[in-house]
Amino acid sequence: MLKELEFLCYSVVLGAMMMSFYDIFRFLRIVISHKRWVEYLEDIFYWCVCGVAIFYLYYRENNGAIRIFAVLGISAGMLAYQQMISRVFFGVISKMIRWQKRRKKLDKIRKKSLKKCIKRVNMIISRR
């Protein structure tokens, strides 16, 4: 019984780790624009790494036998991570991105205003 509980805990942790790994890809997709085919390759890479990690967990902890409670544990870990950590993480990131865009927009307005002021000063100076 204790061995199954330990296996379940490892499954939940693995599910959370898988989602955190995917959050890294999601973050990179927001920060760096990707072509669609690159995203496909990233997804294939993600699922291959996750498949190897799941296989390794099953092989090490349960001699390769697939147990439904372990599959549910991975799913529960993924869901818990998404509902708790990922939402907060991407909420903060989206606010930072909005703030950065707003700041860039204000910088453009300031530059335009500064250029207009310099033009006016030059016109005043050139009239004298």
Secondary structure, DSSP 8 states (H G I E B T S, - for coil): -HHHHHHHHHHHHHHHHHHHHHHHHHHHHHHS---HHHHHHHHHHHHHHHHHHHHHHHHHHHTT---HHHHHHHHHHHHHHIIIIIHHHHHHHHHHHHHHHHHHHHHHHHHHHHHHHHHHHHHHHHH-
